[in-house]
Amino acid sequence: MKLRVDIMNEKKLSELGESGLIKSIAGMLEYFEDDELFKGVGDDCAVLKEKDAKEYTLLTTDMLVEGDHFDLDWQDPWQIGWKSIIVNISDIAAMGGLPRWGLISIAFPDDITVPFADELFKGMISASERYGLNLIGGDTTHGDNLVINIALIGKVEESYLCLRGDAEVGDLICVSGDLGKSWAGLELFRSGKKGYTDYYLKPDCRLEFARKVAPHVNAMIDVSDGLASEVTHIAEESGVGAEVEKSKIPISEKTLKTGRSLNKDPMSWALSGGEDFELIFTVPQKELKNIDGDFTIVGRIIQKGLYLMDEKGKKMKLEGGYDHFS
Amino acid sequence: MKLRVDIMNEKKLSELGESGLIKSIAGMLEYFEDDELFKGVGDDCAVLKEKDAKEYTLLTTDMLVEGDHFDLDWQDPWQIGWKSIIVNISDIAAMGGLPRWGLISIAFPDDITVPFADELFKGMISASERYGLNLIGGDTTHGDNLVINIALIGKVEESYLCLRGDAEVGDLICVSGDLGKSWAGLELFRSGKKGYTDYYLKPDCRLEFARKVAPHVNAMIDVSDGLASEVTHIAEESGVGAEVEKSKIPISEKTLKTGRSLNKDPMSWALSGGEDFELIFTVPQKELKNIDGDFTIVGRIIQKGLYLMDEKGKKMKLEGGYDHFS
């Protein structure tokens, strides 16, 4: 393995940003000659095509840190446990697969009680049970803050496997459910107001819907950092462009109402808020008839450029997306 | 999945202790009916026997937390990266397997620079390259402290698979290399003195040796929490007892010298210090001729009881082991 280090300066990570960091890491990891590695860094999951196996193996991991991903003043331990599993299953769903096995790592601070830990595990187990995931091992240790890492192994049939990089010019860009609902709750907590916090407290993923659409779509990704960021990932990985119609982006009445009550624009939550765990997928026009369920067409894949179009047809640059280091 | 919650009181985790917590979690996880799960919680790795697969799949994860598992004043980022991979490969080695693929999760504090992150990854990649592991994905996020989680997937042939629970009465208890060397370095740093800190700063694992002995041993475990704790795990999982001869426990001259310079007993580091990442294995007398290399016979498996015998043959209770919550 030869190292390729592109970035070597005194920049702090907060200046480099998360996507810069991921690019830097991806550049360092020049894989061994590995016949069984189908896709490494750069998608929702790494993908293995193991010899003798009929299905592909999916691997994903996500770390949740107290103060950054949850707040003990707002969320109870059951909700934190539930969310920690959902964010990972959402990555498996985005590949078209099914979750199978999970490993839990937790750093517990000194003042955590046994009932707290029990509730945390119960939340994890409820989410796992809901989606057919078996939690089979892990690591517990001590830390100043509560930190949870989940690693999942999933499986996917060849005809169901969806990558970010398979979008084609002419594909329609679709979004499941509605966006901005998680950030709406976060904004309410931050402002100390009451309102629509249900989804923020107990987000869900779209595993069943993903399984229905997977055989028919080209590219798919889950919405963890907002629509702008996810559509950009699809476009960059696929070597194409995208245009999204702002007026089509689905935002629920509850989320709109939260925006009005806080005097904030819910569109920015949909574009850049994240943690909605909905799916964004691109589908050829001719496959559209095979897809039914709760989704909205919001744009299309073009040759190049990333655009957001307003009601009057005015084109803006599509940008945004939650950055963990900004 | 039905929950079984045995412990439900206001005890803090620091009172319950790590093994109590693991028992509590293991009790909660009543697995789905799962034909492919060979061994869940309770060994160095979880073990899958997937349909169509010729080998078993090994899964393990370990979390390292700044201040608990490493100290930025003592270790450089390369060393932290190296160690984070070694501790996980050691778990794969203890099962008799080979590491294949790894997922990295890291929470970076604000003040981490890009060169720091680069060195951290270089340490990880060096350890991975050394032992044939391919790092294929991960998650980076923000946190107040540096936290690293590694999840590994390994493979093992049926004839190489070693579990903690397969020790048999009459087996000889063996230890690779020497013990207490990691804790020696930690004690030097804690006291602000110079000396033998090499192994603490760059620990190693015994993958090659594990592969040589695996077909011949009954039970095997790696030494992450000290000999007393690891022998207890083997005995409990196997439903047997063990007696260890104190005078046989291998401690190097460098470690003994460190003990003298600090006026501390290195035997307690060997018994309870941990992080040596040596192997403890039990082997039937008749298989001993098939094993060669750097190891020491320190005791034997008996029907019941856990004993440490001193030079005069006096029996003490075998106890100790590093507890992350004590």
Interface residues (C-beta under 8 A of the other chain):
Chain A: M1 L3 V5 I7 M8 N9 E10 K11 K12 L13 S14 L16 E18 L21 I22 S24 I25 M28 L29 Y31 F32 D34 E36 L37 G40 V41 C45 A46 L48 E50 D52 A53 K54 L59 T60 T61 D62 M63 V65 G67 D68 H69 R100 W101 L103 I104 S105 I106 A107 F108 D110 D111 I112 T113 V114 P115 A117 D118 F121 K122 I125 S128 E129 G132 N134 L135 I136 G137 G138 D139 T140 T141 H142 G143 D144 N145 V147 N149 A151 I153 H324 F325
Chain B: M1 L3 V5 I7 M8 N9 E10 K11 K12 L13 S14 L16 E18 L21 I22 S24 I25 M28 L29 Y31 F32 D34 E36 L37 G40 V41 C45 A46 L48 E50 D52 A53 K54 L59 T60 T61 D62 M63 V65 G67 D68 H69 R100 W101 L103 I104 S105 I106 A107 F108 D110 D111 I112 T113 V114 P115 A117 D118 F121 K122 I125 S128 E129 G132 N134 L135 I136 G137 G138 D139 T140 T141 H142 G143 D144 N145 V147 N149 A151 I153 H324 F325
